């Protein structure tokens, strides 16, 4: 005989009275509302619920205590249950209640799917839920007081909070991720009255020199720079001036005192500065980098947190307003000292146009390593010797190349470099020549963009010419190509855009508090939710965290505690280097097993000792191995017991630096070896009239720039002068010129595309055949857009 247990449970307080679901949940809705206004201004943005990952919930088994519901009533008819659950889902009142309790449409749907699956796949459910479901099924279609689908809502909400635990703690999560008052994070700095002095001026104006003089005269001081090279330079200057100074970088600690006592002065990379140690003077160099999408947080931390009586800030005048506003929030005034360039800088009225026009003291600036290789080989093909500097070279190699270029007795009088020369190296450059004025960059969203260099970047690089105290009393700047010169003049004549916001980054403590509330979330997901909920005022922005998330996802499967996982994810490495990323993965796996990473283990992994490179590929690998040694040293200062052989690793790193220096000195030989190795397998014979065989631009050929991806390789061989002047084709034009420059001495474009895997022999033959057919029919031009698109589709299919 069926018994209705609804009144019994109601009297026991286990279920609400009919229609009481809404009444019971109003306070929860109010809590959600108060949570949305965390911070007191009611302006908190809604969380990005697409980041909420549901926690898996297994269906209930056959536990004896869970059969009470069936004993009180009867076994559930799963068919009837399913019908009523779907009816529950479609109820507008239920959806509104869900929204009031933090379940937007996405979360409501996910929670319902999980709730339905849980009920349908469980062999038994809790007694109260079983009785409610039974009464709803029995009362369906009848006018009775047994049950209504709305009465499922409390159970549904309980289930939703189990799979989305953040719903229950949204108020706490908002408070943790509230980044609107960064000055309050540094109570030691707020406890003293600091004097802020801003040294503003362009490159080569003496602004940093004056700040360093005050640093040297102080009883104690700290220098914070963006590069290891800059920190090392100040370290040497200080000790040469008999001012004991330690060097602190992420990978290295060098003490001025032999007994390893800490010196009163420290030169460090900005991420390594201490906000707890008191100093008389602090110098923060290149303050404009406070807007950097990836590293800006380090400048913000130093500016707000250093405990120094005097803070000397050096950088572009564009940052004065922001620094003044930031210091206003701390109650500190800013004294501005303006400096002018010490030597004149002239923008020439003519472009270089040919490498035959190079002069001693010239520096060609490229924005890619491939252009570095191409230009350096063409220079040495003309009987000239050149030095090479780019970002991924070890610091020791950069210094040696700079020394070689600066040495008046060395035959090397030409420098080919990336914008890595913009800071950190003292170079005797007479003329800066921009090989291109477009550069790939990463924006605040982590997206790659190719656009013209900014005025700030152009001034920073151009300012390296005519350095004060060098043999050249004035600097000159121009471009490789005539068409770029007018645009460069426009860029240099524009005012530098003001720095508008300072970067912030979640701290380990904040992430740990998040993890306490969301113990089942991955580190990558924690960071995503943190950024989604974070609140910043107009003076700040949250730095890009893509690199952090990349590493977090890569090592997620490795069992590590949260603090160790966080440290591994902040390791400074280039995620485009597969060998370095793989090594970090192995480091983390070995670390998780509590097995020390010894010198022998590292030698086996890197196959040390290594020979001098025979081609470019081997040189690039040696650079990656150097980065692996850097990574080991970086980790050794954070986990000394697990990375015990830092001294031995530093020794072999110096030897590797010497090997790389030999490779860079012979870089043109390596390029020739790389090309000769690739040539036999990729050489092909094509018609001289075929566009891909040309090494010069042909304005008669117009490519469909809006076509499929497979035609992009073709487009680099064609230009239209009118289109070339359009602003939105700056990146395209630069790519064309760079390919033309590379093509000298490297064979036809067709062979290069074959070597790079962008074309196959079959595709090339088909392209040539189609081009010849179109050429004979007089249709290869502006009127052939449809044909080009059809050809592109066919090529795309073949490529797939």
N, C-alpha and C positions, 0 to 999 in steps of 0.2 A: 504494500500500500504506500502510495506516494505521500510524503509529509512535507509541508512547507515550513522551512526553518527561518524564513525572512523575519517574522515578528520576534522570534527568539534572539536572532543576531542583532536586530535593531535595539532591543532592550539591553543587550550586552554592550552596545556601543560600537560594534564591529563594522556596521555599515550605516550610511546616512539615511534619513527618512527620504521618502520619494520626493524627487525634485531638489534634494539637498546637495547634489554634487556641486552645483554652481555656488550655493551659499557657503559650503565648506571650503571652497577653493578661492574665495575672494581675497582672503588675507595673503595667500601665495601670490596672487596676481599683483596685489599691492606691493609685495616685496620685490617682485620683478620690476615694477615701475620705479621703486626707489633705487633699485640696482642700476637701472638705465640712466639715472641722474647722478651716479656716483661722482663725487667731486663737488657737489653742491650747486653747480650751475645749470644742471638739466640739459647740458649740451653733449653728453656722451653719445658717440655714434653707435649704431646697432652693430653687433658683432657679425662677422662674416661666417655664417653658419655652415658654409660649404667646407670649412676647416674642421668642423666637429666630426670626429671619427667615432662611430658607435662602438661600444665595448661589446664583444660577442657574449651572448647569454645562452647557456645550454638549456634545452628543454628539461623539465623536471622528470625524474625517474620514478621508480615504484616504491618510494619510501613508505613505510607502514603508516607513519603519522599523516601522510598526505592523502590517505584514503577515507578520511573522516567525512568529507563532503559527499562521497558516493554512499556511505553508510547512512547519512542523515537523509539523503534524497534518493537519487538513483544515478546510474552511469549516464554521462552526457551523450546526447545525440550530436556527433561532430558535424553532421550535415546542417542541422538546425543552428548550431553554434556559429558555423561559417556564415550563414545567411544573416544572422543578427549582428555579427562583427562587421560585415560589409555595410549593413544599415547604419551601424554606429559611426563608421568612417564618413558616411555621406552627410551626417547631420551638421547643419550650419552652426547650430548652437555649440556643438562639441568643438568644431574648428575654431570658433571664436574664443571658447574657454582655453583651448590649447595656445592660441596666440597670446592671451593674457598671462599665461604661465611660461612664456618664453619659447613656445614651439611655433616657429614660423611654418610656412607651407612645406618647406623642404624637411625640416626636422619632424613635423607632424606626420608626414608621409613615411619617413624612415622608421619612426617610432611605431606607427601602426603596423607596418609590414613585420617588424620584429615581434610586436605584441601578438599579432595573429599567428605568426609561425610558432611562437612559444606555446600558445594555447593548443593549437592544432597538433603539434608534434609531441606535447607532453602526455605521458601516460596517465598522469594525475596532476591536479593543480591544488593550490591551497584551499582549505575548507570554505573560507568566506567567498573566494572567487568562484568556486564550484557551485555554491548555493545560489549566488547571484545569477550565474549563467543558466542554471536550471530553472530558476523562477522566470527569467526573461524568455526562455524557450517555451515554458508552459503557458506564459501569459501572452505570447505573441498572437495578435489578432483577436484577443478577448478583452472585454471591458472588465478588468479586475484590478486589484491592487497588488498583484504578485510582483511584477518587476518591469523595468523599462530600460532600454538600451543605454540611456543617459547614465544609469547607475554604474556602468562600467568605467566611467571616467576616472574615479580615484585610483582604480587598479591600473588603468592605462597610464596615468601620470606617474604612478610609482614605477612602472616598468620603464617609462621614458627617462626618468631620472637615474635609473640603474644603467641604462646604456649610454646616456649622455650625462655623466656626473657633473659637468660644468654648469648645468641648469640650477643645481642646488647651491653653487658657490659663486655665482656670477658677480655678486657684490664684492666679494673678496678678491676675485680675479681682476676686476676693474681697479680696485685700490692698489693692488700690486703693480699693475701696468700703467699707473698714472705717472707720466713723465713731465708734468707741467712745472715742477719746481726743482730742477737739477741743482741749484745752488745749495739746497738743504741737504744734499747727499754728502757734503763735505764740512762737517761741524768744526774740524780743526782749522780750516781756512777761514770760516766765518768768525772764529773766536779772536782773530787778529785783524788789525786794520792794515791792509796792503796798499802799497803805492804802485799804480799801473802806469808804465811809460811805453807809449807806442812809437816805435821807430819806423816811419813810413817812407817808402821811396822805391824807385825801380831797381832792377838789377844793376850792380856795379855803382852803387851810390854811397857805399860805406856805412849803411844803416846797421848791419850786423857787426861790423868792426867796432862801432862805438858801444854797442851793447856788450860785446865780449870784453872790452877794456874795463867796463864796470864789473863784469863777472870776475876778471882776474884780480881786481883790487879789493874784492870783498873777502871777509873772513871765511865764508862758506858760500857755495853756489852750486847750481845745477843748470846744465845746458840741455835743452830738449830739441832735437832735430829730426827731420823726416827720414834721414838716410844714415846707414852705418858709416858711410864715407864721411859725412859731415861730423858725426860724433867722433870719429877717429881723428879728424883734422883738429878739432878743438882739444881733444885729449893730448895730442902731440904738442900743440901750441902751448897749452898750459904747463906741461911738464918741461918744455924747453925754456919757459919763462920762470922756472923754479917755483911754480905753483903746483903742488902735488894734486893730481887729478886722476880719478879712476874712470875706466871705460865700462859702460854697461849697455849691452845690446841683448836681443833675444837669444843669441847663440853664444855670447862671449862675456866673460868678466875678466878685466885686467886691472890689477891693483898697482897703484903707484908705489906703495910701500912693500918692501920685500917680505915682511911678516904678515901680509894680507890684511893689515888693519885698514879700515875704510878711511879714505882721504876726505878732507872737508869739501873738496870740489868733485863733481861728477859730470861726465859728458855721456849722454845716453840717447838712444832712439826714443821718440816721444811716448811710445806705448809702455816703455819700461820705467817711466818716472814714478817716484814715490809721492803719494799725497799725504803721508804721515810724518815724514822727516822735515824738521824745520831748517830753512836756509835763510841767509841774508839776502841773496840775489838769485833770481831765476831768469833764464833766457828761453823764450819760446820762439823758435825760428819758423819762418814760412807760415805765418798765422792764417793766410788766405786759404790754406788747406783744411781749415775748419769746415769748409763746405764740401769736402771730398765725399762722394757717395759711399765709399767703403771705409775710409780711415778717419773721417772728420771727427768721430767721437773722441779720438785720442787728444786732439787739440782742445775740444770742449772740456774734457776731464782735466787737462793740465791748466787751462785758463781759470777754471772755477775752483780747482782743488789744491793747487800747489800752496804749501805753507811757507811763503817767503815774504820778507818785508818789502822787497821791491820785485815786481814782475816786469821784465823788459820784453816787450812783444815786437817782433820784427816781421815786416811783410809789406804787401801792397796797400796803398792808401784805400783801396776798395773795401777793406775790412774794418776801417776806422769806425764807421757808424754802428756796425753790428757789435764790435767789442765794447763800444761806449754804452750801448743799450744793455748788453749782458752785465756790465759792471754796475749799471744803474740798479739792476735787480739785486745786487749784493751790497749796495750802498757805498761803492768805491768809485772814485773819480779817475779819469784817464787824462794823462798829459801826453799831447801829441807833438812829436818832433819830426819835421819834414826834411827830407834829403833830396838833392838833385843828382842826376848822373854825373860822375866825375870826368868822363871822357865823352866826346860827341859821337853820336851814332847816325849814320847817313843811309837812307834808302836810295839805292842806285836807280838810275833811269833806264837801265838796260839789264836784260836777263843774261845768264851765262850762255844758254842755248847749246853749247858744245863743251864736252870735257876737255877739248883741246885748249880752251881758254882759262884753264885753272892756273892759279898762282900760289906761291908759297904762303902758308897761313890760312888757306881756304878750308872751310868745313862744310861738307854737304850733309844736310839733315834729311833723313828718310824716316818714314813712319812704319816700316815693316822690315823684318830681318831679311826677307828675300831681296828687297831693294838694296839693302846693305851689301849682300853678296854680289848682286849684279853690278852695282856701281863700282865697288872696289876692284872687281876683276877688269872692268873696262879701263879704270885708271891705270892699273899696273900693266895693261896691254899697251899703254902709251909710254911705257918706260918710267912711270912715276911710282914712288913708294908711298903707301898710305897707311895710317893707323885706323883701327876699327874699334868703336865702342857702341855697345847696345845693352839693353837692360838685363838680359839673362846671363851676361858674363859675370864671373866672380869679381868681387871688389878689387882683389889683388891684380887681376888681369886688366881691369879698367885703369887702375893707377899706373901700371906699367905702360899701357898704350898711351895714356896721357903724358907720361914722362918722356916717352919716345918722341911724341909729337912736339912737346915743348923744348926738347933739347936742341939748341942751335947748331950743335955739331953733328946731329943725326941727319942723314939724307931724307928722312921721312918728313915731308912738309905739308902733306894733305891729310885731313881727317874726314872719315866717313862715319857718321854717328846717327843714332836715333835721338829723340828728345830726352834721353837719359842724361845728356850733357847740360840740361836746363838747370840742374843744381847738383852740388856735391863734388864738382871737379873744377880745379883752377887750370884754365887752358889759355894758351897764347894764340887766340884766333883773330885774324884780321878781317875776314869776310865770312858771313853766314850765308849759305846758299840753300834755299828750300827746294828739295827735289819735288815736293808736292805740298799743297796747302790743305789737303784733306786728311783726316785722321780717324780711325775707328775708335770710338769711345763707348763706355758703359754709362747709361743714365741712371737716375735715382731708382728706377724700377728694375734695374738689372738687365735692361735690353741693350743690345749692341746697335750703335748708330754710326754712320759714316757721314761726317759733315766737315765743313771748313774748321780749321783751328780757331780757337777763340782769341780775342785780343790779348787776354792775359797770357795764354800759351805762346803766342807769337812774340810778345815783348820779352817773356822769360827766356826764350831761345835766342832771339835776335840780340838780346842784351849781353850775350856771352862774347860778342865780338868787341875788340878794343878794350880789353880788361885793363883797369887802372894798375900801373906798375909793370905792365908787360912791355914788350918791344914795340907794340903797335899803339900809337897815341890816339887813334880814333878807330871806330868800328864801322863796318859796312854790311849791308844786308841786301840780298836780291833773291831771285828765283832761278830755277833751272830753265823754265819755259816762259816764253814771252807773254802768253795769255794769262799766266798766273800773277804777273808782276802788278798789274793794276789792282787786282783783288787784294794782294798782300798790302799794298799801300792803303787801301780802304780799311783793311782790318787794323793796321797799325795806327791809323788816324782816329779810330773810334775810341771813345772813353771806355775804360775797363768797367764791366758791369759790376755793380756793388754786390758784396757778399751779403746775402739776405737771411741765412739761417745756419745754425750750428748743428753738427751731427750728434746723435745719441745712439747708444747700443745697450741692450739688456745686459745686466750684470749677472754673474753666476748666482748670487744670492736671490735675485728676482726669479730666475729660472727654477731654483730649488724650491722656492715657495709655490710656484706654479705646479711643480711636480708633486708637491705634498697634496694639493687639491685634486690633481689629475694623475694619479699614480700609474694608470694604464696607457697614458699617451706617450708617443715616441718623442724624442728630443726635437726632431724637425717639426712635429705637429705642435709641440709646446711653444716653439719660437713663432710659428705661424699664428697661433691663437694670441700670443702676447702682442705681436705687432698689430693684429686685427683689433684688439681691445685697447691698445695704448692711446693715450691722449697727450698731445704736445701742444704748446702754444705757438704763436707765430714766429718765435725766435729760434725754433728747433725743428729738426726732422729726424726720423728714425733711419739710420744708415741701412744700406743694402745688405741683406743677410744671405744672399744666394750661395756664396762660397761656404758659409757656415752650414747651411742646410744640405748642400751637396755632400760635405764630409759626414754630417749626421746621418744621412740616408745610407751612405757607403758603409759605415761601421755599425749600423743599427742592429744587425744580427749578432754582433759580438757582445757577450755579457760583460758589461762594465758598469761601475757605479756612476751616478749622474755627474759628480764633480770631475772624475777622470774623463768621462765621455765629453764633457764640455771643453776640457783642456785640449783633447785631441782635435776637436772641431774648430778650435781657434788657431791651430797650427798654421804658420805662414807658408803656404805652398801654392803653386800654380796648378789649378785643376785641369789644365790642358796638357799637363805632362803625365802620360799614363804610368811611366816607370815610377815617378815620385808618389803618385796616388796609390799604386799597388804596394809600394814600400810602406806607406802609412798604414794600410790595411794589415800588412804583416806585422808591423810594430804593435798595432792594437791587439791583434790575435795573440801574439806572444805575451803581451802585457797581461791580457785577461787570464792567461794560464799561470800567471805569477812566475814566469821564467825570464830571468834577466837577459837583456839584449846585449850580448858581449861583442867585443871587437872582432873575434873570430867569426861569429855569426854574421856580422855586417860585411866582413871581407868576402865571405862565401856568397852572400846575396848580391854584392856589387861586382864580384869577380875581380877583386883587387889582388895584385897590382894590375894596372891598366897601361896599355901602350899608347904612344902618341897617335892621334887620329890620322887616318889615311884619306878620309873624305868628309864631307859636311855632315853626313848622317852620324858618323862616329864622334865628331866634335859636339853635335847636339846632345848625344848620349852622355858624353863626359860632363857637359853642363848640367844634365839631369842628375848624374851621380854626385856632383858637387852640391846640388840642392838637397839630395838625400843626406849627405853628411851634415849640412846645415840643419836639416830636420832632426837628426839624431842629437846634435848639440843643443838645439832648442828644447827638446824633450828632456835632455839630461839635467837641465836646470830646474825642471819641474818635478821630475821623478828620478832623483839621483840614484836610488837603489836599483831601479830597473834599467837604467842606462848608465852603467858604471864606468865606461871607458872613454870619457870625453877627451882626456888628454891624448890618448892614442889616436882617436879619430881626428882631432885637430891637427896632429902631425901629418897624417896621410892627406888631409884636405889641403895643406900647404903644398905637398908634393903634387897633388892633382892640379892645383892652381898653376904650378910651373908647367905641367904638361899641356894644359889648356892654352897658356901663353904661347907655347911653341906652335900649337895648332893655329891660333889667331894670326901669328906672324906669317904663317904660310897659308893663309886663308885662300888665296887665289889658286894655289896648287890643289887644295882640297876641292874647290869648286870645279876645276878642270877634271879632277879624278872622278868626281860624282857624275859629271856629264858624259865623260867617256865611258863610264860603266853602264850608263843608261842608254847610250846611243845605239849599240848594236841591236838591242831588242825592240827599239821603237822607231828606227829609221824607216822612212817610207818615201816613195817617189810620187809627187803630185804635180799637176799642171802648174806652170808658172803663173797662168792667168787666174787660177783658183784663189779666191780671197784669202784663205787660210795659209797660203804659201807666201804671202807678202810680208815684208818686215817693215813697210812704211804705211802710214795711213792713206787710204784711198777714199776720197770724198765722193766718188761715183757710187759707192756701195752704201746702201742704207739698210740697217737691220731693224727688224720689228722689235722695239724695246719692250713692248707690252706682251710679247709672245710667251710661249712656254719656257720652262727653265732650261730646256735643252738647247735653246737658241742663244743663251747668255754667253756661251763660249764664243759664238760667232760674232757677237756684238762688239767684242773688244777689238775687232779688226776694222770697224767702220765708224765714221763720224760724219756729221753734217755741221758745217761751221755755224749756221744759225742756231741749231739746237745746242751746240757746245757752249754758247754764251748764256743759255738759260740757267737760272740759279739752281733748279732742282736736278740738274745733270752734272753738278760739280764733282760728285763722287765718281760718276761714270767717266767723265773726262780725265780725271786723274788716273783711273785704272787703265785707260787707254794709253796714256803717255808712259805709264810705268811699264806696261807690256811692251811698248815700242822700244823703250830704253833697254829692257831686258833682251829684246830680240837681237840686238847687235851682238854678233859673236856667238849666238846660241842657236842659230838655225831658224827655220820657218816656224810660224805659230802652230801649224799643224803638228809638227814633231813635238813641240812643247806640250800640246794638249794630249797627245798620245802618251808621252812620258808621265804626265800627271794623272792619267787614267780617265780624263774627261771625254775622250773619244776612243773608239775602237777602229781597227782597220776597215771593218765592214761599214761602219757608220761614215767613215771618211770617204770611202769609195762612193757610197750612195749620195753623200752631200755634193761631191764633185760632179757626179752624173746629173743630179738635179740642177745644180748651178749652171752647168753647160747647156742643158735643155732650156732653162729660163733665159740664159744669155742669148741663145740662138733665136728664141722667140721674142726677144726684146722686152721681156716682162720682169726682169730683175730690177726693181726700183720701187718708187713710191706706190705704184699700182699693184704690187705683188703681195700685199699684206695678207690676203686670205691664203695664198699659196704658202707663204712662210708659216702661217699658223698650222696648216694641214701638215706640212713637213715636220714642224715641231712636235705635233702629236705623235706622228709615226716614230720619230726619233725617241720620244719619251717611252713609247711602248717597247722599242728595241732595247733601250737602256735598262728598263725594268727587267 
